[in-house]
Amino acid sequence: MSDTRIDRTFRKLNKAARPGLVTFVTAGDPDYETSLAILKALPAAGADIVELGMPFSDPMADGPAIQAAGLRALEAGQNMIRTLEMVRAFRQDDEETPIVLMGYYNPIYVYGPERFLEDAKAAGVDGLIIVDLPPEEDEELCIPALRAGVNFIRLAAPTTDDVRLPKVLTNTSGFVYYVSITGITGAAAPDTTQVASAVDRIKRHTDLPVAVGFGVRTAEQAAAIGRNADAVVVGSAIVSAIAESLDDKGRATPETLGAVTELVTHLAQGVRASRIMASQMETQA
């Protein structure tokens, strides 16, 4: 497939000798207007790539924070049409930052896969992470996405051994998303030593960048992960910041946008300092 925004972003990060920050938010949480304002503010706060969650009523891989975000979005009227509208609105002001839609296949199936890919590409979507479509189902969406010029990003987990990994990496493009813990999002903190070993193992099988997520909540954790990974993914912590800023009826407040941008700025500082910290540790050793 042709050169994509995701490819270009990782080349820039590599040239700058630093990992990237990938931020996740749920489209439409807590309402369309606030969610769009957050989406537009993320790059300036330090996000290099944005994952935009497609709300779904049965998000089996997500922890309580992201489940609650999806429910708030659905109750506020968010659907696939409005999610793609949000991407189009984002693209009016930002032609550089990659947007990756993340979620489950059911909403895409209901929308119609062919129609979805056509509309997603036209809106400015760069990649897809569909957590419940294994490599055995590549003909369903992965292959058509690649033909449409949309990166299909696959998840690898601690349980993905060297026998399974080549299958997982087949047809994967953009980057590999390494799930740093077994279980749901936000359930535990990652073990940075194990993550480093896993990233090294994945890189022996592919030249694609490796992004690490699930369980990263602080700038310190992001810095530690960023010493080895090509990018650090943060989702639950950002979604929790949104939730904690809402009023007692779950509505946005004047503090909502600032709560997100302040956290993302802090995370970005940690990510950007990670390679410097690694270099200093090597020098001291």
N, C-alpha and C positions, 0 to 999 in steps of 0.2 A: 504494500500500500504506500501511498505518497507520504511525504514529510508532514507531520502533524504538529499542532501547538505543543502537545506533550513532549514530542521528540525535541523540539526546539528549546523548550523550557529546561529539560535535563542537560542539553548541551551547554546552555548558559550557566547552569549550576555547576557543571563540571569545570567549565572555564574559570568560574569564580572560586573553585576549590571549596565548595561548601554544600551541605545537604539542603534539600528543600523542605518547606513546611506545607503539608497538605491538610486543609481544614475541612471538616464535615459539618454541614447544617442540614436540617430537614426543610424541604421546600414548603412554604406556607405556615411555618411555626414562628410565632403564635397566630399570625394572620398574614395575608398576602403582602400588604404594604410594608409591614415591619420586616418580614422575611426578605423582601427585595432590597430594602435599605441595608440590611445586614450583608446580604450577598454582594452588593456594590461596594461596601466598605472593607471587605476582607482583604483584597489585594493591597490596598494602602496600609493596612494594619500589619502586613507581613506575609500573607498567604501567597505561595507560589502556584499552587494548584487548588481548586475548590471541588470538593465532592458535594453534590447536591442530592440529598436523599429523596427518593420517590415514596411518599407516604403509602403505607399498606396496612391493612387491618390485622395481618397475622405475621409480624416480623420475627421469625423464629430465631434469627441469629443476634438479635438486638437485646441489650439490657434494658432495665427499667427507664433510664433517662431517655433513650432514643425511642422506646415504645411510647412513652408519654408524649414526646414531641410529635410523633406520627399521629397520635390520637387528637392532639390539639389542632394539627393541620387539617385533618379530615373533618373535624367538627367545624372548622372555619371555612370549609368548602373547597379545600385544595383537591385537585385531581390532575391527571396527566396533562390535560389541555392547559391548565393554568401553570403547571410546572414548566412546560415548554415556552409558554408566554413569558415566564420569569427569565428564562435563559435569553430569549430574544431581547427583553428589556435591558438585561445586563450587557449584551453585546452592543447596544447603542453607544455605550461609553467605554467599553473595554474589548479590544480586539486581540489582546495578547494572552490574558490569563486563561489557562485551560479549565474547562468545566467537564467534570465526570459525573454522570448520573449513576447513583448507587441504589440498589434495592433488590427487588424480587421480580420474578418473571411474570407473575399473574397480572399486574396492571398493564404490562406490555402486551401480553397475550390478548387481554380484553380490548385494548386499543387497536390491536392488529399489528403484528411485527413489521410487515412491509411498510405500512403507513407510518408506524412509529419511527423507523429508521429514516425514512424520507423527511419527516417533520423535524426529527431531532437534529439531523445534519443541517437542515435549512435554518434552524433556530440558532445553531452555533455550538452544539454539543460536540465534545472532542472524544469522549471515551465512555465506556460502560463497565460497571462492576455489578454483575448479577449473581448474587451469592448462592442461589439454588439451581443454577444450570451447570452441571459438571461437564468435563470435556467430552463425555460420551454423547452429549446432546449438542455438539458444535454446529450441526447443520440447522438447528432450530433458530439460532440468533447470532452466534459467534461468526460463522463464515459470512452470512449476509452483511453483518456489521463491518467486517474487514473490507468487503467488496464496496461498501458505501463510503469507505474512508474514515470509519469510526474505530478507534482503538478498543480492543476487548481485553480488559485487564482481569487477570485471574488471581484468585486467592491461593496461597500456600500456607499450611499450618504446621505446628510442631509435629503433628502426626503424619505429615506428608514425607514418606521415606524416599530413598534414592530410586526405588523401583517405580513408585507412583509419580515422582517429580517430573520426569521427561514427558509423561502424558499430560500433566497439568500445564506444562510450559508450551505444549504444542498449540499453535495458533494464538498464543498470548502476545499482546503487543502493548506498546506504551511503557508499561512498567509491571513488575510483579508486586503484588500486595502480600507481604508476609504478616500473617496473624500471629502476634507474639505470645498469645496465651491460648489455652484450650478452653472453650466456653463462649459465653456471650460477651458483647461489647461492654467495656467499662467494669468488668467483673473483678479484675485483679490487676496488680502492677506487673509489668514485664520484668523478667530476670535479664539484665543487660548482658551478662556473660553468655547466657544461652542464646540470646538474640544475635550476638556477634558471631557465634559459631554457626548459627543457622543461616545468617546472611552470607557468610563465606561459603557454606555448602551450596546454597542456591546459585551463587555466582560461578561455581565450578560447572554449572549446567547451562548457563545462559549469559549473554552479554547485556541483557536488559537491566535497567536500573531496578533496585529493590527498595520499596518503601515499606516501613514497618509501622503497624498500628495496633489498636485494641489495648486499652489499659494505660495509655500515655495521658497523663493529666497535668503535669507540672513542667515548667521550663527546665528544671533540673533533670527530670526523666527524659525530656526531649533532647537535651544536650548529650546525655549519656547514650541514647539510641543513635543520635546523629553522628557519633564518632565512627560508626561502621556502616550505617545505612545511607542510601542515596537520598532518602526523604523520610520524614517522620509524619505520621498521620495522627491527628487529634480530632476526636468527634464528641465523645460523651462529656468531656469537660466543658466544651463550648456549649453544647446543648443544655447542660446543667446550669451554666451561667445565664442562659436565656431564661430558663425556668425560675431561677432564684430571683430574677429581676421583675417578674410579673406581679400583678396585684392579686388580691385574694379571689378574684374571679377568673384568673388565668389570662388577663389581658396585658398587653404591652404597656410599659410605663416610660417616662422620660429617661429612665436609667438603662433601658434594655439595650439599645444600640451601643452605648458606652461600655456596658459590662462585657460585651463581646469583643469590641475592638481593644479594650485594655488587656484582656486575657490573651488575645491573639498576638498583640504587640510583645507581651512578655514571653510568650512561647517562641516567637520568631527570634527574639534576642537570644534565648537559650540555644535554639537550633544553629544560629549563626556563630555562636561562640564555641560550638562543639568541637570543630576541627582544631581550633586554637588551643582548647583545653587538651585535646589528644596530643598535640605537638609538644605542649609544655610537659605533659606527663612522660612522654618518650625522652625528652631532654633530661628530666630529673632522674629517670631510670638509668 
